[in-house]
Amino acid sequence: MNVSKPYRVAILIAVASAALRLVLAAVTPILPDETYYWEWSRHLAGGYFDHPPMIALFIRAGTAIFGASAFGIRVVPVLAGAGAVIAAIQLARRVGGDEAALRASIVLACLPLAGAGLVLATPDGALLLFTALALLAIERAVRDGTPARTALGAWALAGLWCGAAMSSKYTGILLPATLVVALAVVPSLRRQFVTPGPYVAVVIASIVMIPVLRWNAHHEWASFRFQLAHGLTPVRGSGIGREGELIAGQLGIVTPILFVMLAIAVGRGLRSANEATTRLLAIIATLTFLFFVYSAWKRSAEPNWPAPSYIPAIALLASYAGTLTWERWFGWGWKLGGALLAFTYLWSVVPILPIAARKDPMARGAGFRELAARVSQAHDSLQPGRGPIYVASQKYQDASELAYWMPGRPAVFSFNNGYRRNQYDYWPSLGALAVPGSSLLLIGPADADSTLTTNPGLAALAPFYKTVTLIDVFSLRRGESVRERKRIWFLDSLKSPTP
């Protein structure tokens, strides 16, 4: 098959970008959210309190091959992100040809949203991969001239990928939801409702979701209820202010120039009278983004949440070959994005900005390796002549980082005192395992636990142990800057089982 030069260059850019992300995945510090998901991968299940299970499966696959290193944890999510990029390029190619594929590849290589976000082991890489694959299948299913049998197979694939997207992150439901609206709104696409394809897709997606549904059914629908509350329960504060934060976040991860150009491209797609696929992609992009605008009115939305809306939007932007002025702005946009991305990569490795570590988003994983070494040292020095000494923290992120960095990667418990519920609440607790005579090293924040009376969690545990001793106040640092301080308490000799 004859492949044009623009398309070959597009694939080359995507592969080179993925290779760079793999290198960064190996050298940048592992973050608390990632070690939390790594803990999930050590307890495989059909679901978890915070998210569906796909990220745990990806991490388990990577660590099974490469070990529990930063690279092992991140390799499969990074490859999933690369797959999402290639699928998005292919979608742009179908909509606008090989030149559109090249433009899409350039945008995706330079956007901080993709270039930085797809380095980490989070559910977003899987969500974007399966969203892009589903859009490819949907485009094939609804395209004029597609044979009925081929269209049915494409709908079956769309159902498979939609189910996988929803098994990656619950916002994956937005794709089938917005697709239904698009099929109803575009006149030439309404005939899809009288074909078996969409209904086959629903059945297959539902089958894929069975493990997630079973886990939730056995846990009082905790994960669904948490995410609905997390995204839509109103909180105090200014809705206008939160909307401003959402838009500011988009300008940061997409660049102001490309954000405006993407909005214009989607707007043109909505007004397209003759191109059914163009209108379908524009409707999906618009409704998905508007959902997060609505969510931000209720409570703060993270900048990465609307990411799935950019896959169809980038395909529309790439397929529009505008005037010379438009092309000039496009060039400025991707160059600005590339500069921001290069700066982000450098900043992730070297603290080049004079920002205090406590305000530095790149410092979230700093210091945990050293903290784990200090806890291990305390454990080993206290162990002789005593029964088992368990390790626990008062924050689930700390517990997962300690478990990752401590020698032998032991089970570390989390009491979650003063913090939201999380997956540790569903695993065996210290109270279920500790026996009289065992001891506990408890790691808590240094800002509120100077005494037993000012740390409710410590105060609740203290009566069950013979003595409580402050071992150390440890500073987590990035370079010379202190990000956070932790206190290490030793609770010696359990007198009776804890509640």
C-alpha positions as a printed Julia matrix, in Angstrom:
499×3 Matrix{Float64}:
   0.0    0.0    0.0
   1.33   3.41  -0.97
   1.68   5.6    2.13
   2.18   9.31   1.63
   5.08  11.24   3.12
   2.87  13.4    5.41
   1.36  10.29   6.97
   4.77   8.64   7.42
   6.04  11.79   9.11
   2.95  11.88  11.32
   3.6    8.34  12.57
   7.31   9.08  13.01
   6.5   12.11  15.19
   4.1   10.03  17.29
   6.67   7.26  17.79
   9.45   9.71  18.66
   7.19  11.48  21.17
   6.27   8.16  22.78
   9.96   7.2   23.05
  10.7   10.5   24.79
   7.83   9.92  27.22
   9.16   6.45  28.01
  12.55   7.94  28.89
  10.93  10.53  31.14
   8.78   7.82  32.72
  11.95   6.06  33.8
  13.74   9.07  35.3
  11.07  11.26  36.9
  10.08  10.58  40.55
   7.04   8.41  41.12
   4.08  10.4   42.47
   1.72   9.48  45.36
  -1.26   8.87  43.09
   0.85   6.47  41.05
   2.03   4.49  44.08
  -1.61   4.39  45.24
  -2.59   2.8   41.91
   0.44   0.51  42.18
  -0.98  -0.71  45.51
  -4.2   -1.49  43.66
  -2.21  -3.64  41.25
  -1.08  -5.74  44.23
  -4.77  -6.33  45.12
  -6.43  -6.95  41.75
 -10.21  -6.61  41.84
 -13.15  -5.78  39.61
 -13.18  -2.22  40.9
 -11.81   0.18  43.48
 -13.23   2.96  45.58
 -11.81   5.75  43.41
 -11.82   4.33  39.86
 -12.51   1.24  37.75
  -9.75  -1.38  37.5
  -8.01  -0.69  34.17
  -5.1    1.31  35.62
  -4.39  -1.49  38.12
  -4.34  -4.04  35.3
  -1.99  -1.87  33.23
   0.41  -1.42  36.14
   0.29  -5.12  37.0
   1.21  -5.95  33.4
   4.13  -3.52  33.38
   5.55  -4.56  36.75
   5.21  -8.25  35.87
   7.72  -7.65  33.07
   9.91  -4.79  34.3
   9.5   -4.98  38.07
   8.06  -2.43  40.48
  10.17   0.46  39.21
   9.02   3.83  37.92
   9.4    2.47  34.39
   7.58  -0.76  35.2
   4.67   1.12  36.74
   4.42   3.6   33.88
   5.35   1.65  30.77
   1.91   0.26  29.87
   0.05   3.53  30.63
   2.62   5.4   28.49
   2.18   2.91  25.64
  -1.59   3.29  26.01
  -1.14   7.04  25.62
   0.95   6.43  22.5
  -1.84   4.25  21.16
  -4.33   7.03  21.86
  -2.17   9.46  19.89
  -1.89   7.14  16.9
  -5.64   6.43  16.96
  -6.35  10.17  17.09
  -4.02  10.7   14.13
  -5.86   8.0   12.23
  -9.19   9.66  13.05
  -7.91  12.98  11.7
  -6.71  11.17   8.57
 -10.13   9.7    7.95
 -11.79  13.08   8.38
  -9.29  15.27   6.53
  -6.68  13.16   4.77
  -2.95  12.67   5.24
  -2.16  16.36   5.75
  -4.71  16.4    8.57
  -2.97  13.39  10.12
   0.32  15.3   10.08
  -1.23  18.37  11.71
  -2.88  16.23  14.37
   0.43  14.52  15.09
   2.21  17.86  15.5
  -0.47  19.15  17.87
  -0.47  16.01  19.99
   3.33  15.98  20.19
   3.41  19.57  21.46
   0.39  19.81  23.75
   1.34  19.76  27.44
  -1.93  17.85  27.97
  -0.61  14.88  26.0
   3.13  15.32  26.29
   3.19  15.7   30.08
  -0.03  13.97  31.17
   0.72  10.78  29.26
   4.02  10.24  31.09
   2.27   9.29  34.35
   0.52   6.1   35.41
  -3.01   7.45  35.76
  -6.38   6.3   34.39
  -6.29   9.01  31.71
  -4.0    7.18  29.29
  -6.33   4.18  29.15
  -9.4    6.42  28.92
  -7.95   8.35  25.96
  -6.82   5.18  24.2
 -10.2    3.5   24.32
 -12.05   6.74  23.57
  -9.97   7.27  20.42
 -10.43   3.65  19.33
 -14.18   3.91  19.93
 -14.38   7.07  17.82
 -12.52   5.31  15.01
 -15.01   2.44  15.12
 -17.99   4.79  15.28
 -16.71   6.77  12.3
 -16.45   3.55  10.32
 -19.9    2.39  11.41
 -21.75   5.57  10.39
 -19.76   6.42   7.26
 -21.8    6.52   4.06
 -21.22   3.46   1.92
 -20.08   1.15   4.71
 -21.52  -2.34   4.03
 -24.06  -3.49   6.62
 -21.91  -6.36   7.86
 -18.86  -4.12   8.18
 -20.91  -1.5   10.0
 -22.2   -4.11  12.45
 -18.65  -5.23  13.17
 -17.6   -1.61  13.68
 -20.46  -1.08  16.13
 -19.38  -4.21  18.01
 -15.86  -2.79  18.28
 -17.28   0.54  19.4
 -19.11  -1.24  22.2
 -15.95  -3.07  23.23
 -13.92   0.14  23.34
 -16.65   2.11  25.11
 -16.85  -0.6   27.76
 -13.08  -0.48  28.14
 -13.18   3.33  28.41
 -15.79   3.13  31.17
 -13.65   0.46  32.85
 -10.79   2.96  32.81
 -12.56   6.01  34.2
 -16.23   6.59  34.85
 -16.3    9.7   32.67
 -15.97   7.23  29.78
 -19.79   7.14  29.94
 -19.79  10.56  28.29
 -18.84   9.09  24.91
 -21.87   6.8   24.47
 -24.12   9.42  26.09
 -23.04  12.2   23.74
 -23.06   9.78  20.8
 -26.75   9.1   21.32
 -27.43  12.85  21.2
 -25.35  13.22  18.04
 -27.16  10.37  16.28
 -30.48  11.93  17.2
 -29.53  15.47  16.17
 -27.91  14.77  12.79
 -30.73  13.82  10.38
 -28.71  11.5    8.17
 -27.52   9.54  11.19
 -30.93   8.86  12.73
 -31.29   5.76  10.6
 -28.68   4.14  12.84
 -31.4    3.7   15.46
 -33.24   1.25  13.22
 -30.15  -0.88  12.64
 -28.89  -3.5   15.12
 -25.44  -1.9   15.44
 -25.97   0.56  18.32
 -27.84  -2.07  20.37
 -25.1   -4.64  19.83
 -22.64  -2.0   21.04
 -24.68  -1.43  24.21
 -24.77  -5.16  24.97
 -21.03  -5.6   24.46
 -20.16  -2.5   26.52
 -22.39  -3.79  29.32
 -20.67  -7.18  29.28
 -17.26  -5.5   29.54
 -18.51  -3.53  32.54
 -19.71  -6.6   34.47
 -16.64  -6.79  36.79
 -17.04  -3.12  37.69
 -20.76  -3.5   38.28
 -20.26  -6.62  40.42
 -17.63  -4.95  42.59
 -19.89  -1.96  43.16
 -22.91  -4.14  43.85
 -20.93  -5.94  46.56
 -19.7   -2.65  48.07
 -22.94  -0.65  48.24
 -22.17   1.12  44.94
 -19.43   3.01  46.78
 -17.33   3.86  43.74
 -20.26   5.22  41.73
 -21.51   7.24  44.68
 -18.06   8.67  45.38
 -17.48   9.81  41.81
 -20.94  11.37  41.52
 -20.32  13.29  44.73
 -16.75  14.09  43.71
 -17.82  15.7   40.47
 -21.32  17.03  40.99
 -22.1   17.66  44.66
 -22.23  21.44  45.2
 -19.7   23.02  47.54
 -19.31  26.51  48.88
 -17.43  29.1   46.9
 -17.81  30.98  43.67
 -19.02  29.03  40.66
 -17.7   31.81  38.45
 -14.31  31.49  40.1
 -14.25  27.74  39.51
 -15.2   28.24  35.86
 -12.31  30.65  35.56
  -9.98  28.08  37.08
 -11.2   25.45  34.62
 -10.6   27.68  31.61
  -7.23  28.81  32.96
  -6.27  25.16  33.32
  -7.23  24.5   29.71
  -5.15  27.44  28.51
  -2.21  25.96  30.4
  -2.48  22.4   29.09
  -3.6   23.28  25.55
  -2.13  26.81  25.12
  -4.34  29.86  24.59
  -3.79  29.87  20.83
  -4.71  26.25  20.19
  -7.6   26.38  22.66
  -9.2   29.19  20.64
  -8.45  27.43  17.35
  -9.93  24.18  18.64
 -13.08  26.05  19.7
 -13.35  27.63  16.25
 -12.85  24.27  14.52
 -15.53  22.63  16.68
 -17.87  25.56  16.04
 -17.41  25.13  12.29
 -18.12  21.43  12.71
 -21.39  22.14  14.51
 -22.49  24.33  11.6
 -21.5   21.81   8.94
 -24.65  20.92   7.03
 -23.33  18.23   4.7
 -20.64  16.37   6.63
 -22.41  14.05   9.07
 -19.18  12.72  10.62
 -17.88  16.24  11.16
 -21.06  17.24  12.99
 -21.0   14.05  15.02
 -17.44  14.69  16.22
 -18.24  18.34  16.94
 -21.3   17.42  19.01
 -19.37  14.82  21.02
 -16.53  17.3   21.68
 -18.92  20.11  22.65
 -21.18  18.12  24.97
 -18.27  16.4   26.67
 -16.56  19.71  27.39
 -19.81  21.34  28.51
 -20.34  18.56  31.04
 -17.15  19.6   32.8
 -18.16  23.24  32.58
 -21.33  22.25  34.41
 -19.32  20.19  36.89
 -17.0   23.13  37.61
 -20.02  25.25  38.51
 -20.75  22.74  41.28
 -17.2   22.16  42.52
 -13.61  22.48  41.31
 -12.72  20.42  38.23
  -9.2   19.23  37.49
  -7.68  20.58  34.24
  -7.22  17.08  32.78
 -10.85  16.02  33.19
 -12.08  17.38  29.82
  -9.22  15.61  27.98
 -11.51  13.18  26.06
 -13.24  16.14  24.4
  -9.97  17.09  22.71
  -9.68  13.9   20.66
 -12.56  14.74  18.29
 -11.71  18.45  18.54
  -8.11  17.87  17.37
  -9.36  15.77  14.45
 -11.59  18.7   13.4
  -8.82  21.25  13.85
  -6.37  19.16  11.86
  -8.84  18.58   9.03
  -9.47  22.29   8.5
  -6.94  23.84   6.12
  -7.69  27.52   6.53
  -6.21  30.72   5.2
  -2.56  31.69   5.37
  -3.31  33.63   8.56
  -4.96  30.55  10.08
  -1.93  28.43   9.23
   0.37  31.06  10.74
  -1.59  31.02  14.0
  -1.51  27.22  13.94
   2.28  27.33  13.69
   2.53  29.77  16.59
   0.19  27.57  18.62
   2.14  24.33  18.31
   5.46  26.1   18.8
   4.18  27.7   22.02
   2.91  24.31  23.15
   6.26  22.73  22.35
   8.1   25.39  24.34
   5.8   24.91  27.34
   6.19  21.15  27.11
  10.0   21.34  26.93
   9.97  23.61  29.97
   7.72  21.17  31.83
  10.01  18.25  31.02
  13.06  20.16  32.26
  11.24  21.31  35.4
  10.18  17.73  36.21
  13.83  16.7   36.37
  15.52  19.88  37.68
  13.83  22.44  40.01
  14.67  25.4   37.78
  12.04  27.77  39.17
  12.5   29.53  42.54
   9.26  28.05  43.89
   8.91  26.71  47.41
   8.62  22.93  47.3
   5.27  23.02  49.12
   3.83  24.95  46.13
   5.71  23.02  43.46
   3.49  20.46  41.68
   6.63  18.65  40.53
   7.63  18.04  44.16
   4.66  15.89  45.17
   6.77  12.72  45.22
   9.9   14.3   46.66
  11.35  13.02  49.91
   9.38   9.79  50.28
  12.35   7.58  49.46
  14.32   9.2   52.27
  11.32   9.03  54.63
  10.93   5.32  53.91
  14.63   4.79  54.67
  14.22   6.6   58.0
  11.14   4.55  58.92
  12.96   1.33  57.98
  15.91   2.36  60.12
  13.62   3.02  63.08
  11.85  -0.29  62.5
  15.1   -2.28  62.47
  16.53  -0.53  65.52
  13.35  -1.13  67.56
  12.7   -4.69  66.42
  15.09  -6.73  68.64
  13.25  -8.22  71.6
   9.83  -7.1   70.43
   6.95  -8.68  68.63
   5.83  -7.59  65.16
   6.17  -3.86  64.37
   3.64  -2.65  61.83
   3.84   0.56  59.81
   0.89   2.85  59.19
   0.22   6.4   58.1
  -2.62   8.84  58.57
  -2.86   9.58  54.84
  -3.33   7.07  52.04
  -0.82   8.74  49.7
   1.87   8.45  52.39
   1.01   4.8   53.0
   1.4    3.88  49.33
   4.69   5.79  48.97
   6.11   4.1   52.08
   5.01   0.67  50.83
   6.7    1.36  47.5
  10.01   2.62  48.9
  10.5    0.47  52.02
  12.73  -2.62  51.62
  10.69  -5.7   50.83
   7.66  -3.5   50.02
   5.65  -4.5   53.11
   1.98  -3.87  53.71
   1.56  -0.33  55.09
  -1.77   0.58  56.66
  -3.63   3.87  56.4
  -5.97   5.15  59.11
  -7.32   8.02  56.97
  -7.85  10.21  60.01
  -9.16  13.53  58.77
  -9.0   12.46  55.14
 -11.58  11.2   52.68
 -12.48   7.54  52.31
 -10.33   5.54  49.9
  -9.4    2.04  48.88
  -7.54   1.32  52.13
 -10.93   1.23  53.85
 -11.69  -1.93  51.85
  -8.52  -3.85  52.61
  -7.72  -5.73  55.83
  -7.11  -3.2   58.59
  -4.46  -3.18  61.27
  -7.2   -3.87  63.81
  -7.96  -7.15  62.06
  -4.33  -8.31  62.01
  -2.47  -6.87  65.0
  -2.06  -9.11  68.04
  -1.36  -8.12  71.66
   2.32  -7.33  72.09
   2.76  -6.0   68.57
   3.87  -2.4   68.04
   3.25   0.34  65.5
   5.25   3.02  63.7
   2.76   5.74  62.79
   3.62   8.48  60.29
   1.49  11.61  60.46
   1.62  15.28  59.47
   3.78  17.57  61.56
   1.44  20.54  61.43
  -1.24  19.17  63.78
   0.19  16.38  65.88
   2.63  17.91  68.35
   0.72  16.29  71.2
  -1.76  13.5   71.66
  -4.56  15.96  72.19
  -4.04  17.78  68.88
  -3.91  14.62  66.74
  -7.28  12.85  67.0
  -6.07   9.74  65.19
  -3.06   9.3   67.43
  -5.16  10.06  70.51
  -7.63   7.34  69.51
  -4.87   4.73  69.18
  -2.77   5.66  72.22
  -4.97   4.01  74.92
  -4.44   0.62  73.29
  -0.63   0.74  73.62
   1.64   0.82  76.66
   3.67   3.85  75.57
   3.68   6.43  72.78
   6.99   8.05  71.82
   7.87  10.65  69.19
  10.77   9.15  67.22
  11.53  11.9   64.7
  10.28  14.92  62.78
  11.29  14.31  59.18
  11.4   16.88  56.37
  10.43  15.9   52.83
  12.55  18.01  50.48
  13.03  18.76  46.83
  16.58  19.98  46.69
  17.07  22.27  49.66
  13.43  23.32  49.86
  11.15  21.64  52.41
   7.85  20.44  50.94
   6.29  18.92  54.04
   7.2   17.62  57.48
   6.14  14.29  58.96
   6.23  13.02  62.52
   7.17   9.42  63.21
   5.54   8.01  66.36
   6.29   4.7   68.03
   3.36   3.02  69.76
   4.87   0.24  71.82
   3.2   -3.05  72.76
  -0.49  -3.4   71.95
  -2.43  -4.11  75.17
  -5.67  -5.24  73.57
  -7.1   -5.49  70.05
  -7.9   -2.12  68.49
 -11.47  -1.46  67.37
